[in-house]
């Protein structure tokens, strides 16, 4: 069963009118006989309407490792459309 844990949000205004909100989630996949696995989800809303969501597959059994990656994504304002490429560079 997957669980979403909101780690943080980032709000931006562009074109002097539109508000974009990025939400960064830690996804935990609970396993019966093994450790949980963790992935990332980013959800983008523009003017209060959800526009994009992207989720990685499980990246690691280390919650701390994936949370640190999420903080890097937040600081650099990574959007759903570039999630896979940026994660690949970070793990790479």
C-alpha positions, 0 to 999 in steps of 0.5 A: 500500500502506498502512502503520501507524506507531504514534505513541503510546498513552494508557491510562485507567481508568474506573468504577474497573475498566475499562481503556481504551487508545487507540492513535494511528497515522499511516497512509501511502499509498505512491504510485508516481509521487507523494508519499506521502499520510498519514491517521490511525487511532485504535484503542480497546480496553477490557479488552484487547478491541478495540471501535472503530477509525476511519481517516480518508482521506488528509489531506495529503502532509505527514507533519509536519502529520498527526503534529502533528494526531495529537499534538493528538488524543492530548493531548485523548483523542480517541476513534474515534467523534469522530475525523472531527468533530475532524479537520474542526474542526482542518482547517476 
